[in-house]
Amino acid sequence: MDGDDSFDDPIASALLGQSAYERVRVRRRSLFKQHLAYKLALQSAIFGALALVLPLAMTLPASTQRLFPGGDPLSSAPKILVLGAYAGAIEAVAALGLVYVGYQRVQRGDVMSEAEAAHLLNVEDAATMISLVTGAAAVVTLDGFFLLGHAGQELLAGYLAAGGGNPFAGTEIPVSVPAVAIPAAVLAVVLFALSRFFRRELQA
C-alpha cells in the first residue's frame, strides 16, 4: 500500500494487462508456472549435469574401467550411454519448444490472441514436463551409475552380484562419453545465455 492507496497485485495486473499470454497463464492450472527464463536456466543446469559424465568417466578407478569394452571408458560404447543419448535428445527437443515459445512472445507481444497464447502455454508445459521430469530423471540415473563406479569395487561388485547387470557393457549403438558430454556442455552454455536474453526481453 502506498500514498495513493494503490497496491501491487501481479495476478490482477496480468488479468487487466494487455498481454494475452499473461492473462491466460494466470487463469490456467499448471504445475509449471515459473518464468520461461527460469525454466531455460534449469535446462542449462540439466545439460551441465549431463556433461559431468565426461570428468566422471575420465576419473573412474581402474577396477571400474575394466568393465568397459576394451577397458576404455572414453572410446568405447557402453550401454548406459544409450540412456545419456536419450536424455540429451529429449532435453534438446524440450529446449527447442521453450525457445520457440520465447521467440513467439518476443515477436508478437501484445498482439497475440488468447487462443495463440493458450497454444504457446500448451507447448511450454509439455516441453517443461519432458525437460524437468523425464530428461532430468534420465540424467540423474546416468550420473548415478558413473558415481557408483567411483564408489569402490566392493559396492559395484555387490550391485552386479544382485543381478543388476553391467551398465558399462558394450552395445551395438555407437555412442561414446564425449559424444554425449561435449554437445551437452555447449547446449548448457547456449541455454543459459538464452535464459538471460529472455529474462531481459520478457521483463522477468
Secondary structure, DSSP 8 states (H G I E B T S, - for coil): --TTS----HHHHHHHSS-HHHHHHHHS--S--S-HHHHHHHHHHHHHHHHTHHHHHHT--HHHHTTSGGG-TTTS-BTHHHHHHHHHHHHHHHHHHHHHHHHHHHHHGGG--HHHHHHHHHHHHHHHHIIIIIIHHHHHHHHHHHHHHHS-HHHHHHHHHTT---TTSB-SS---HHHHHHHHHHHHHHHHHHHHHHHHHTT-
